[in-house]
């Protein structure tokens, strides 16, 4: 388990997830890896946070701004390094 922004994630590997889906009766399982797109979206969010820095600090304080930027930057890095996979599973259930 890892925790990010105070949210616990009980992560499993791609193969473990595929096994779980197969055990649940799904067939023709396919995974669309969207990790690269997710990293790009995180990068866009980082840029937007920087653009809105003054407004964010004024409304929520510097600590919130700093934590938001750090959090989104780390999420981007995690996806870029391949430590976490973002994906969409497609499957049939008979």
N, C-alpha and C positions, 0 to 999 in steps of 0.2 A: 504494500500500500504506500502511496505517496500522498502528500497533502499540498494543495496549491490554492492560495488565497483562502485558507481555512477550510477548504472542501476536500474531504478524503476521497481518493480514487483507488478502487481495488482493481488494479490493472491485470489483464491477462494478455498472453501473446496472441498474435494473429492465429496461429495454429490451434491454440486452446479455444479461442472464440469459434473457429470453424468446427471444432469437435462439439462444442456446446450446441451449435445450430444443427449439426447433423443428429445429435442425440435427441433434439427436440422435434425431429422429423422433417427438417427442411432438406430439399434436394436442389441440385444445380446451383450450388452456392458460388457466388463470385464476389470479389472485393474490388471496389474502385478506390484506389489510393489517392486521397485528396490532400496529402500532407504538404505538398509544395504550394498548393493554392491556400491552404490554411496558414502557412508561414507567411505568404504574401499578404493575406488579410491582416495578420497580426502586425506586420510591418506598416501597413496602411494605418492601422489604429495607433501605432506609436507616433507616426508622423502627425496624425490629427491631434493627439494629446499634446505634442510639442507646439503645434500651431495654436492650440487653445490654452496654453500654459497660463497666461495672465488671468483669463476668465475662470479657469479651474481653481487656481490659487485663491482668487478673490471669493469664490463661492464656497469652496470646500477646504481651503488651507493648503499650505505647501506640502505637508506630510502626505496628504491624499494624492496630490499631483505626483510626487516622487514615487509613491508606492504603485500608482497606476502605471506609470511609465516603466518602472522596474518589472512589474508583473507581465505586461504585454511584451516587453523586450525578451524576458526569459521564456515566455511561451513560444515566441518566434524562434529563439535559439534552440529550444528543445525539438521543435519540428524540423528545423534545418539540419540538426545533428542526427536526426533519425532515432532519437531516444523515445519518441512517441509517434504513433501512426494515427493519422486521421483518415477515416475511410467510411465508405457507404457499402453496406452489404446488400446484395441482390440474391434472392432465393425463391424457390417454389415450395409450397407446402401442399402436398397431395391431400 
